[in-house]
């Protein structure tokens, strides 16, 4: 069995599985306990049990702390205890069962619900268990990062005949930065940890003080798919297979392949919100740590949202590069030189100085710039580049229906783009009032996104831009018609929710219990281009 989850956080009892009472072990052995899957578990071994979130699993054996044996329909196998929540008699959640036991008189033999430890009420004992598990997994994680840095990276740098720095950066990302940060974070946790009375520990502030630094996980998570591709190529060569295995044995690491080790940081950042949610659940509102834990939970959810958003943006840049490569007569810098997201797109009538001539154009609003194109008269699926506007230097003005003083023309459903220097004025007219309002909201969204990117430090590296443009040029060889075709956009639409590589477990998705976030309009906007009818 491939074990990828050493010392994973057990959400089944919302406390470590080792704290299961003898009564529960008996229930499980009697086949009386089932578990509900909290999220997907993709089978990575023929002895593991695959299931989807929401599936009901019959728990057959729970003697191992981290891996349980269970049954779903006709399939049996091992599965991580941290992926499920126990249910009693298939319909009573474990939390309700514990609450029920709290109300049972002492003589009834169900005192396990009131006290899970000597002298501590149930809730305080559960809090102590969660605190202990957080500390334990954090220490194990530090050792894990150390093993990667010293066991693999250090040895790879010695073999300049096999690896260059660019390759190592591609495979390991910024894991050395994660290691340095996590060591500092663990020290902060140790200072707040009460060894004698863990339930009194106040660790919420540690997460709050480091919430900005957790954002370095964004770079690692974004690079991880590339790392898997690069590693997969090397593992086809025997000398690299033997080298990586020698590194593992020399460092005395457990029997997991390198790609399994490199997945751990992605899983780790997912688990913080889950751990904090359980810590909050077992923290009394009167506890000195309650407000900090509550704030820390929200902070770590925001970190996960930010990582998700950055991942989405990086996935988009290839599509944007392909879009540019399909435009005829492109001039000037690549769109990726300043932009990484399509905010909105659609047809508008453009009226500009000095002739005030009406022009039907297709507009694409990206962050920082507005690109406009002309449709081919005969082939409406071909777009010709006609120009762009720097939105950092433009002010958007809502224009009332009637005669415009600047251009001396009568307009309807119009808005105006005026340069901050005042030397450039463009009138844009929509076909309907509701479309005009949608454009006004889109321009406001663009400014908000630019400001948010500035505050969070989001940027795309030159290497990522270069790679995206190279990939796009391969898809449009010289001399091939560059029509914006239906198959191309159908492909984009199918990839609105791209599937994870089948070689990787599903739980690598950022935020296993993902919070709601604002839906991206990127694919909807691209979809507006299809079909172009003659």
N, C-alpha and C positions, 0 to 999 in steps of 0.2 A: 504494500500500500504506500502510495506517495503521500507523505505528510508535509503539507505546506504551512501548517498553522501551529507552530510551536507556541505553547502558552497563550493561545487565543483567548479572547474575552468571551466568557460564556454567558449568553443572553437567555439561555433556556430557562434557568431558575432566576434569571436576573441577578445571579450570584455565582461564584465558581461551582462547577459540578461536584467538586469534592465535598461540598457542604450538603449534598443530598442526604436526607435522613435514612435510617434503616428501613423506615416505613415506605419511603418512596422507592428504594431499591427493591423492596418486596413487591410493590405495585407494578414496577417495570417487569420483574421476573414473571409476574402473573399475567402479563400482557394487558394490564389495565390502563396503561399510560400511552397516549399518543402525543405527537409533537406537530406543531404547525410551522411550516417553513417560512422564515422571515424574508428570505431572498433566494435567488437561484443558486444552486450548486451544480456546476457543470462537471460531469464525470471525467476524471483524468486517469482513471485506472479501472480495470474490469472488476476490481473488488470494492470499488466505491459506489455509493448509491446516488444517482443523479435525480434531481427534482427541481421544481419551479416554486417561486414564492406563492404561498397559499396552499400548497399541497399538504395533506395530512399524512404523517409518517408514523407507523406503529413502531415504538421503541422496544427492541428485543433485549438489548444488552447495553447498560450504561455504566459498567464498572470502570471503564477508562475515562479519565477526566476530560479529555479533549475529543476523542473519537468514539461515537456510539454506533452500534449495529442496529439497523432498522429495516423496515419493509414498506414498500409502496406497491400496491397491487401485487404483481407476481415477481417483483424485483426485490432483492435483498443486497445489503452491502454496508460498508462503513460510511459515515458522514460526519462532518464537523459539528460538535454540539453547539458551537457558537452561532450556527446558522438557523437555529430553531428556538421556538418557545414551547415549553411543555404544556400539555393540556391533560386534564384528568377526566376520564370517561368521555373523551373526544369533544366535549362541548363546554367544559368548565375551564377557563384560563387559569394558569398557575397562580396569578396574582389574586384572583377571586377565591381560589382554594385556600391560600394563606390567610386572606382576610376572614374567610369563613371559620378557619381554625382558631383565629384570634378570639372569636366570640364563643367558643366551646368551653364549658367548665373544665377545671383542672382535672377532675376525676374521670373525665371521659377518655383519657389516654391519647388526646390529640394535642398535647402541650408543645409539640414540635413547632406549631405555628406561632406560638407566643414567644418562644425563646430558642434561638439557634446557637447560643453560646452561653457560657457560665456567667450568670449575673447581668446579662444585657437583654433588653427588650428586643423583639424581632427586628424592628426597623433599624435600630442602632447597630445590631449585629450585621444586618444586611449592608448597611453603609460601610462598616468596617471591612466586610468582604470585598466590596467594590473598590475601596481605597487600596486594600492589599493587592488586588488584582491589577489595578492601574500601575502601582509601583513595580510589581513583579514583571509585567509585560514591558514596562519601560526599560528596566534593567536588561532584560533579555534582548530587547531591540537594539540597545547600545552595543551589546556584544555582537549582535548580528551585523551591524554597520561596521564595527571594527574588523570583523572577519573579512568582510568584502574589501575594505580599504587596504588591510595589511596582507590578507591571504591572496587576493586577486590583483588589485591595481598595482601594488608594490612589486609583485613578481612580474607583471606584464611590462612595467617600465624598464625592467632589467633586460627584456628581450626586444631590443630595438629592431632586430631582424624580423620580428613577427608583428609588432604593433608600432604605429606612430601615434602621436598625441591626439590627432583628429579622430582616429579610430577609438581610442580609449574614451574620449569625450562623448563619442556617439554611443558607446556601449554602456558606460557607467554614469553618464550625465554629470550632474553636480552632487553626486552622492557623498563626496568628501565634505561639501558644505553642510549637507544634512547631518553628517556625523559630528561636525564641530558644534552645530546648533543644538543637536539633541543632547550632547554631553552637558552643555550649559543649562539646558532645560531640566535635565535630570537633577543637577545640583540644586536648582531652585525648588524642585519637588521634594528632595530629601530634607531641605531646611524646614519645609512646612509639614513634613510627615511626622506624626506622633507615633513612635514605635510602640509605646506602652499602651496607648489608647487610640488606635487608628481611627475610630469613629469621630474623634475630636479634631482630626487633621483638617487644615484649611488650605486646600490646594487650588481653589478656584482662581485666586489672584495670579497664580503662575501662568495660567493660560491667557489671562487678560493682558498681562505685561508682555507676553511674547506673541500676541496674535498677528502682528505685522510680519514678524520673522517667519511665521509658519508659511507665508506666501512663497517662500523659496521652493516649496513642494510643487508649485505650478510648473516651474521649468523642468523638474524631474518627470512629472506625470506627462507633460507634453512630449518629452523626448522618449519616453518609454516605448511607444510603438516602433520608433526608428531603431532603438536599441535591440528590440526583438528581431527585427529584419536583419540588422548587421550581424547579430550573434548567430542567427539561423544560417547565414551564408558561411560563417567561419566554421560552424559545427559540421559542415559537409566535408571539411578537410580533416583527416585523421590526426595530424600533428596538433591541431588546436583542441580536438577532443581530449587527447592524452594530456596536453598541457593544463587545461582547465581542471581535469580530474586530479592531476598531481598537485595543483594549487590547493584544492579542497582537502586532500589527504594531509598535505604538509601543515595546513592550518587546523587540522583535526575538526573539521566541520561535519555536520550531519549529512547523510546521503541524499542531497537534493541537488538538482542541476543548477547551473548558474542562472538560467532564466527564472527559476523558482525563487532564488535569493533576491534577484533584482525586482521581483514583483512586490516584495514585502513593504517597501516605503509607500507604494501606491495604496496597498491595503491599510497601512498604518494611519494615513491621514484620513481615511474613510472611517476608522473606528473611533477617533476622538469624540465626534458628536454622539455616537452611540454610548460610549462610556460615560460621558458627562450627563446624558439623558437619564441613565440609570442611577448615577450618583445623585442627581437632583431629586429623583423619585424617592430615594431613601434618606433625604436630608430634610429634617423638620424646618418649617419656615422660621422658627425661633433660633435655629443654629446660626452661629456667627458666619459660617461659610455659605449660607443659602443664597444670598444676593449675588455673591461673586460667582458661584457655580451657575446660577441662572444666566448671568451676563456672559460667562465663559461659554456656555452652550450656544447662545446666540452668536457669539464671536466666531466659534469654530464652524458653525453652520455657514456663516458669511464667508469664511475662508474657503470652504468647500464650494460654495456658489461661485466664488471668484475663480477658483481653479477650473471649474466646469466651463465657465464663460470663456476663459482663455483657451481652453482645449477646443471649444467650438470655433473660436476665431481662427485658430491655427488650421483646423480642418477646412475652413472656408477659403484660405488663401490659394489653395490649388485650384479651386473652382473659379475664383476671381481671375487667376492667371489664364485659365482656359477661356474664360469669357473675353479677356482682352485679345487673346490670340485669334479669336473668331471675328474681330472687328477689322474691317478694311481701312487702309490709309491711316493707321494709328500714327500719331505724332507726339513727340516729347517723351517725358519720363514714363516709365511703367507705372501702372496704377498702384502697384504694391510699394512704390517708393514712399508713399505717404498714407495709403489706406489699407484696411484689412477687413472691412465689413460693408456690405451693401445694406443701406438703411431702407430705401424705397426706390421704386422706379415706375415710369409710366409716360404716356403721351401728353405733351403740353404744346401750346402755341407760343412761340418765342418772338417777342418784339423788342428790337434793340436799336440803339442810336447808330448812325444819324438818320438813316432812311426810314426808320420805323416800319420796316417790311415784315409782314407776317411769315413765319416759318414753322412748319410742323416738324417737331423733333421728338425723339425718344430720349428721356432724361433718366440718368442713373445717379442717385444720391449715395455716395460713399462717405465715410468719415473723412473730413478735411476737404473733400472736393466733389463737385457736381459735373458729371460728364454728359454731353449730349451728342446724339448721333442722328443721321438721316437714313431713312429706309430706302432701299432701292425701289425705283418706280415699277420695275417689272417683277423682280424677285423680292418680295417683302420679307424674306427670311435672311436677307443680307443687310448689314448695318455698316454705314460709313462714318468714321470719326469726324466730328465737326468742331470740337473744342471742349474746353472745361473751364470751370470757375473755382477759384480758391475760396472755400467757405470760411477760412480763417480771416479773410479780408472782406467779407461780405456781410451786409445787414439785411435781414428779411423784413419786408414791410407789407402789411395787409392793406390792399387797395380796395376802396369802395367802388361799386359799379358806377360807371359814368365816364366823363372825359378826364384823361390823365394830363396833368399840367406839364410834366417833363417831356413827354413824347407827343403831346397834342393829338391823342387818339382816344376814341371811345372804347372802353373795355368792360368786360363782364367776367366774374369769377376769377379775378386777377390777383396776383401778388407781385411784389417788386423786389429785385435784388439790387442793392446799391452798394458800391464799393466804399470802404471807409474813407478813402481819399476823395470820394465824390466825383471821380472822373469816369465812372462806368455805371450805367443803369440798364437793367434788363427787366422787361415785363413778361411774366409768364401767365398764361391764361388756361384754366382748366375747362373741361366741357360741362361739368356740373358743380354746383356749390359744395356738395359733399366731398368731391375730389379735391377741391381747393382746400377745404378744411383738413383733409388727410395729408396734403402736402405741407400745410403749415405745421401740423403735429410732427411730421417727419423731419422738418428743418429744426424744430425744437429738440427732437430726440437726438439728432446729429450733434448738436452743441453739447447736450448732456453727456453723450458718450465720449466725446473728445475730452471733456472736463474729467470724467471718471477715469479715462485711460491715463490722463496726466497725474491724477491723484494716486492711482494704484501703481504707476510705473509700467504699464503694459506697453510692450513693444515687440516687434518681430525682428529677428536678427537678419543681417545681410545674407547669411548663408541660407536661411529658410526662404528668403525672397528669391535668391538666385536659383535654388533647387526647384521652386515652384514654377518659375519662368522656363527653366530648362525642360521640365516635364511637359509644360504646355506646348513648347515648340516642337517636341517630339510627336505630339498628337496632331499637329498641323504642319506636315512637311511642305517644303518649298514647292510652289506650283500647284498645290492642292487647293480647290475652292474653299474659302473659309466661311461658308454659310453658317448661320446660327440655326442649326437644323433641329428638327423635332427629336430625333434619337438622342442628340447631345443633351437637350434639356430634359427629356424623359429620364436620362441617366441621372441628372442632377436631382430630379424630383424623387427618384427611387432611393437616393442616398440622403434624403432629408434626415433620417435617423439611422446613420451608418451602423452596421453590425460590427461587433468586436471580432477580431481574428479568432477563428475556431481553435487555434492552438493555445489560447490564453483563457484562464477562467473568467467567468462573467463578473466575479466579485471585484475585478479591478476597476469597475466603473466608479468614478468619484462620487462619494456619498452613497453608501449602501442603502440607506433610507433617505433618498434624495429629497430635499425640500423643494417646494414649488418655486419656480422662477419665471420671469417674464419670457413668453414665447418669442423665439427669434422670427423675424419676418424675412430672413435672407432667402429661404427657398420659395416662400410665397411670392417674393418679388421676382425672382428668376422665372418662376412659373408664369408670370404675367406675359413673358415674351412668347409663349407658345399657345396655340400655333400662329405663325404669321401667314395669313391667307393672301393669295394673289388677288 
